[in-house]
Structures are given as C-alpha cells and as structure tokens.
Amino acid sequence: MAKNKKNMTEKPPPIDKLLKPAIGVVIAFVAYYFMKGISTEIPRIDVTDELALREVFFGEGEGRNYVILCHTLPAEGSGKKALPISSVFQDSMDELHSNNNMIAQFSLMDCTHKLPSGKTIQEKFNLDLKRRPTIFISGKVGPPKQIPEKHLKTGHMLTKVLKGMLEPHAAKIETTKDLKSKCLNKSICALLLKGGTPPQALKDAFKNLLSTYEDVQFASVDSQTLLLTGLEEYLPEYQPGHHRFVVFQKISGGIDSKQGRLITSIAPMKDVISFNNMSNLINQVKNGSLAPQKLSGTPQVKTRTKKLEEQERAKRERNQKKKEQQQSAKQKASSTFSSSAENDGSKEGRKAERERRRAEHRAGNPNYREKTPEELAEMEKQRRKRMDEESKKWNIEADDASEGGDTTSDVYEDFDGDDEYMEDLDEDEDEEILDLD
C-alpha cells in the first residue's frame, strides 16, 4: 500500500520579501501627512504690526475677509507647550481649500495682546475666550464678529455658517423696512420679483450675477404673497409662474431723517429674463447709457390681496390712457407742423412751432409731468410780483413829478410863443387849396 502523505503546513514568506512593501507604505503615509501639513500651514497675524491689524479688523489694504482663531503661544522660557490647533478650525479650512473656495483667509492671532489703547483685543471687540474654540470673522465684512458656539461642533458646520456669512447672497425682502434698508438705500440694487419657485437656470444666472457684480446689491421678493405698491404700474403685469426683474438707482436721501427723503429711480426689465439680459441692464445703468425713471414716491411692501390687485390694475390703466393722450397730442402737433411746413411768421406758424418744440421736449424728457394747479398758481404769483417790480422802475410816481415841477405846464408854455408859426401854417394850407381850384 502507498504511504499516506503527511499534512504539510505552509511556511510564511521570508521577511525580506515583506520589508519592501512595508517601507513603501510607510513612505507614502509620511509623504501624505507631510504634504498635508505644508498645504494647510496656518499663518499667524503679527499683533505688533498696526497696518496688519487694521487690515484684519476693518478690511483696509487688500480688502479681504478673515477667519481668525484666537490662539496664544506660551511665554518663552516657560517650558509650556502650545495648545493644539482646533480640529474644527483645521477641518473647515481643509474643506474650503479642497473645493478651491477662498472666501476668507484662515489665520491665528493672540487675542490677549494689549493694544496701544490699553485694552486687549478680547476686550476691544467683546470676545468670549471661555467659549472654545474662539473663532471670529472680520475684514471686508466689518469688525470682528464671534462665531456662536452652536456652529463649532464640527468642521462642516463651521464651513456652512462661514459660507452663509461671507459668500455674496441676495437679500430677502419681506417688509417695507427691508426694502429700504437692504435695497433702495444702496447705490444700485437689482431686485428679482419671483412669481413662483425659480427654475435652476434662473438660480444659476442669479448666482453668477452675485459673483460678477460685487458692488451691486441683489435682493428678491416673493410676488405670490407680496405686492409692491408704487412700483407695479411700471412693471409687466403680475402672472403666476412668471418672474420680473428691475434695477434701482439711488438719487438722493436715505433712511436716516437727517439725510432727507429717500429718492430713487428704476429701470425695469422688458426682455426675457436671462443672465445676458440682466447683466446688460445692470451695465447700462452703471455706465449711464440708460437713464432710469425717477419714482415720485417710495414703493411699499404689502400683502397681496384682490382689492390691492384691482387698485393696481386701475392705476395701470390710467397711466396707459395718459400715455396714449400724450402720444396723440404729439402726433397732432407733428401733423399741425407738417401742414404749415415751417414757421412762416404767421400766428398759426408760430403756434405750430411752439407745439412742435413742446412735444419734442416732453418726448425727450421721461421725467416730465404736468404741473399741478398749486404750482401754476405759484408761478402766476411770482410773474405778477416781477411785473410789479418792473413797473415801479419805469413808471413816474406823483411824488417824483411834484419835486421837479409841473412838467406838462412847461410843455404847453413852450408852444404859447409859437402863435406866429401856427398862423403861417394856416396861410400855407389856404394857398394850396386855391392852387387846386
């Protein structure tokens, strides 16, 4: 019989065969963490540099935003180790950098440093160092503002709140106060009146506008529930599902009573809403190629009701009739002028010339409006006042005549000595009559 083979156990591979892969893995890990440490090196703000502090706190200089972690180094020679960098701060920075989103510069700062005023940075800006990690934003967005502790649980939570605070976004308009402070009080404001949920294409276009025009304030209002009185008659009529767009340009005044009444003007979008059309409208308002129409009053935000809709519809119809009347008057003036061909000096020609020039002036002036009876009465009052002043300059008063004597009697006395001359004239006339006979 054949001999049974003994169970043979496999021997482990030689150590020299495993050594090379292990070394490769270790080198890869070391290189990874080394490169990560280089890419995420966090700069520290020099608190002794006054210019650097003003740039961080108030956005002077390059005008960028900062995310600052309060981190104090131990005194030299104390033998103490520095506290580790907050993982929430580090993870948020890595997340933003990995997405190439450089909304702010992450830096470290000693918030216990004493400023020349005698106060520490913590005391100057009311920072609570007991809430760790102590993180604040500053720079172009304004003076230091501490991040609430509820947003500092994870790096992703910090990233989310930083995007909301630092990335440009459209202001939400819900009240008249919001409209004035967030939109009308700005130099230029672009307002989107949403007729429903905007499509993704419109959201992307509006997002691109936000990043393209950093000096323009953007805002949105829900036209489904809100209505802007004093503005609707200048825009296309509201239809559910249709969006409207308008650009405001501030003329004067402000929300503060000392600045005077807030006066603004509008340039409504009449084309299809798209990125190119909205961008062109904003550029035209900025460079002055399009003159916005001045508003007589400040728009008011009210809840949309059927009664308000009827009032706005009636106002729109009155404005349309007024435009038609002005257009017909313009056509009539032009026809009158064409019939007379030109101003020939006659009464009709002069009147036609005045009407033609008046119509051209009104057509070329979008802010033209008819004068009120009160304004006409005031103009007439001023005209009469000027006439009285001129008449006093040229008319001779009774007092003036008495001072110089009786001028009329002097004139007649001069003619009394000319009786002989008058008789000669009578004789000449008689001779002429005889010759005719």
Protein Blocks (a to p, Z undefined) as FASTA:
>chain_A
ZZdddddddddddfklmmmmmmmmmmmmmmmmmmmmmmmcccdddfklmklmmmmmnopa
jlpacdddddddddehklpacddddfklmmmmmmmmmnopafbccddddfkbccfkopaf
klmnopafkbccddddehjnoccddddfklmmbmklmmmmmmmmmpccddddfbfklmmm
mmmmpmbdcddddfbdcdfklmmmmmmmmmmmmmbccddddfklgccehklmmpccddeh
iacddddddfbgcjbfklopadddddddfbdcdfklmmmmmmmmmnopaccdddfbdcdd
ddddfklmmmmmmmmmmmmmmmmmmmmmmmmmmmmmmmnopaehiaklmmmmmmmmmmmm
mmmmmkbccddfklmmmmmmmmmmmmmmmmmmmpccfklmmmnopfklmmmmmmmmmmmm
mmmmmmmmmmmmmmmZZ
